[in-house]
Amino acid sequence: MKKKTNLNFINCLLFFMISSFVSSQEIDKKKDTIIKKDTISLAKEHKLTFTVDLVNRYIWRGQSWGGNYAVVQPTIEYSPSEKWTFGAWGTTNFKKDYFYPDNETSYKGYHEIDLYMSKKITKFLRLELWDYYWPSVTKVDGVSNKLLNLSSNSVNTVATDFKFDFSDYSFPLEATLSTFIAGNDYKYDENGENPKQNYTTYLEVNYTLKTYKEIELTPCIGAVFNNQAQYYTAGDYNKISFINISLKALKTIDLKNSFEMPITLNYIHNAASKNTEIFGRNFLLFGISFKRN
């Protein structure tokens, strides 16, 4: 009887140990699952992206800056959540001679650093705040290169952008309404005096189509309104000016390990009537990017 009692005790002890082990394994699995889910969720919320673009020249909204020289354009962007994004973008052609907007053959040195922040308001609307800073590569009389200077002699402008994106609704239409709210966007009286903030506004609409081999085609039309401050030097000053009519082709190559290589070919037409060239001004851009998500 004693042996039988001991055997039963041992069997019960073994059963208890095995049950405890299995139970602890299940708890550990649940903990691991929760940790993995939290890690994935955290990774989705916190996102840091690096991009470097190599482009044959810099064209911004139908305008050439820095002449016909290749440029490098790095971007760093951080999103602490789905709603908020903070970033910095830059461009340089590595030339050190100052450019003269009235004579494109003299365009040489140009660089720019833009800071921005973005908040998602609704599923289809983002509000962005941009600071455009384009210091001259050499000292120029009457021009201040101070970063926080927003007066009429500065190289700073601040813009608010309303960005509409309906791609989540299976309708790949995007629109941007951008208005300068501060900085060197001033209009003057007939004597070139009494500078007043102009609030120059630009509207752009584009539609993205996916074609053969996942190549994206994006036709775009952009126009500037109330350009009396002549901020858009390649646009008309006293009427609505369609300065950016373009068609872009994009192919993204997956390089694995969170790296991508987007390749773009972009035709841009500036239809401002002030342009004396036949059929307006036309640009063909080729770019290759290296992006790490």
Residue pairs with C-beta under 8 A, 6 or more apart in sequence:
44 82
45 79
45 80
45 81
45 82
46 78
46 79
46 80
46 81
47 78
47 79
47 293
48 76
48 77
48 78
48 79
49 75
49 76
49 77
49 78
49 79
49 291
49 292
49 293
50 74
50 75
50 76
50 291
50 292
51 74
51 75
51 76
51 77
51 289
51 290
51 291
51 292
52 72
52 73
52 74
52 75
52 289
52 290
52 291
53 72
53 73
53 74
53 75
53 287
53 288
53 289
54 70
54 71
54 72
54 73
54 287
54 288
54 289
55 70
55 71
55 73
55 285
55 286
55 287
56 68
56 70
56 285
56 286
56 287
57 64
57 66
57 67
57 68
57 69
57 70
57 71
57 283
57 285
58 64
58 65
58 66
58 71
58 73
58 91
58 93
58 110
59 65
59 268
59 283
59 285
61 202
61 204
61 222
61 224
61 232
61 243
61 244
62 222
62 232
62 234
62 235
62 243
62 244
62 245
62 268
62 269
62 270
62 272
62 281
63 232
63 233
63 234
63 235
63 243
63 270
64 104
64 107
64 234
64 283
65 91
65 99
65 107
65 110
65 112
65 134
66 91
66 93
66 95
66 99
66 107
66 108
66 109
66 110
66 111
67 93
67 95
67 99
67 104
67 106
67 107
67 108
67 110
68 107
69 93
69 95
69 107
69 108
70 93
71 91
71 92
71 93
72 91
72 92
72 94
73 89
73 90
73 91
74 89
74 90
75 87
75 88
75 89
75 90
76 87
76 88
77 85
77 86
77 87
77 88
78 85
78 86
78 87
79 85
79 86
80 86
82 120
83 119
83 120
84 117
84 118
84 119
84 120
85 117
85 118
85 119
86 116
86 117
86 118
87 115
87 116
87 117
87 118
88 113
88 114
88 115
88 116
89 113
89 114
89 116
90 111
90 112
90 113
90 114
91 110
91 111
91 112
92 110
92 111
92 112
93 108
93 109
93 110
93 111
95 108
95 109
95 110
95 137
96 108
96 109
96 137
96 138
97 108
97 109
97 137
97 138
98 108
98 109
98 136
98 137
98 138
98 140
99 106
99 107
99 108
99 109
99 110
100 106
100 107
101 233
109 136
109 137
109 138
110 134
110 137
111 134
111 135
111 137
112 132
112 133
112 134
113 133
113 134
114 130
114 131
114 132
114 133
115 130
115 131
115 133
116 128
116 129
116 130
116 131
117 128
117 129
118 126
118 127
118 128
118 129
118 163
119 126
119 127
119 128
120 126
121 127
123 168
124 164
124 165
124 166
124 168
124 169
125 162
125 163
125 164
125 165
126 161
126 162
126 163
126 165
127 160
127 161
127 162
127 163
128 160
128 161
128 162
128 163
129 158
129 159
129 160
129 161
130 158
130 159
130 160
130 161
130 178
131 156
131 157
131 158
132 156
132 157
132 158
132 159
132 183
133 147
133 155
133 156
134 155
135 145
135 155
136 143
136 145
136 155
139 145
142 153
143 153
143 155
144 151
144 153
144 154
144 155
145 155
146 154
147 156
148 156
149 155
149 156
150 156
150 157
150 158
150 182
150 183
150 184
151 184
152 184
152 186
152 195
153 184
154 183
154 184
155 184
156 183
156 184
157 180
157 182
157 183
157 184
157 185
157 231
158 180
158 181
158 182
158 183
159 178
159 179
159 180
159 181
160 178
160 179
160 181
161 176
161 177
161 178
162 176
162 177
162 178
163 174
163 175
163 176
164 173
164 174
164 175
164 176
165 174
166 172
166 173
166 174
167 173
167 174
167 208
172 207
172 208
172 209
173 205
173 206
173 207
174 205
174 206
174 207
174 208
175 203
175 204
175 205
175 206
176 202
176 203
176 204
177 201
177 202
177 203
178 201
178 202
178 203
178 204
179 199
179 200
179 201
179 202
180 197
180 198
180 199
180 200
180 201
180 231
181 197
181 199
182 197
184 231
185 197
185 198
185 199
185 200
185 229
185 231
186 195
186 196
186 197
186 198
186 229
187 195
187 196
187 198
187 228
187 229
187 230
188 194
188 195
188 196
198 226
198 228
198 229
198 231
199 226
200 224
200 225
200 226
200 227
200 228
200 229
200 231
200 232
201 224
201 225
201 226
202 222
202 223
202 224
202 225
202 232
203 222
203 223
203 225
204 220
204 221
204 222
204 223
204 244
205 220
205 221
205 222
206 218
206 219
206 220
206 221
207 218
207 219
208 216
208 217
208 218
209 216
209 217
209 218
210 216
210 217
211 217
213 251
214 251
214 252
215 249
215 250
215 251
216 248
216 249
216 250
216 251
217 247
217 248
217 249
217 250
218 247
218 248
218 249
218 250
219 246
219 247
220 244
220 245
220 246
220 247
220 248
221 242
221 244
221 245
222 242
222 243
222 244
222 245
222 246
223 240
223 241
223 242
223 243
223 244
224 232
224 235
224 240
224 241
224 243
225 240
227 235
227 236
227 237
227 238
227 241
228 237
228 238
230 237
232 241
232 243
234 243
234 270
234 272
234 274
234 275
234 281
235 241
235 243
235 270
235 272
235 274
236 272
236 273
236 274
237 274
241 271
241 272
241 273
242 271
242 272
243 270
243 271
243 272
244 268
244 269
244 270
245 268
245 269
245 270
245 271
246 266
246 267
246 268
246 269
247 266
247 267
248 264
248 265
248 266
248 267
249 264
249 265
249 266
250 262
250 263
250 264
251 262
251 263
252 260
252 261
252 262
252 263
253 260
253 261
253 262
253 263
254 260
255 261
258 292
258 293
259 290
259 291
259 292
260 289
260 290
260 291
260 292
260 293
261 288
261 289
261 290
261 291
262 287
262 288
262 289
262 291
263 287
263 288
263 289
264 285
264 286
264 287
264 288
264 289
265 284
265 285
265 286
266 284
266 285
266 286
266 287
267 282
267 283
267 284
267 285
268 282
268 283
268 284
268 285
269 279
269 280
269 281
269 282
269 283
270 280
270 281
270 282
270 283
271 280
272 280
272 281
275 281
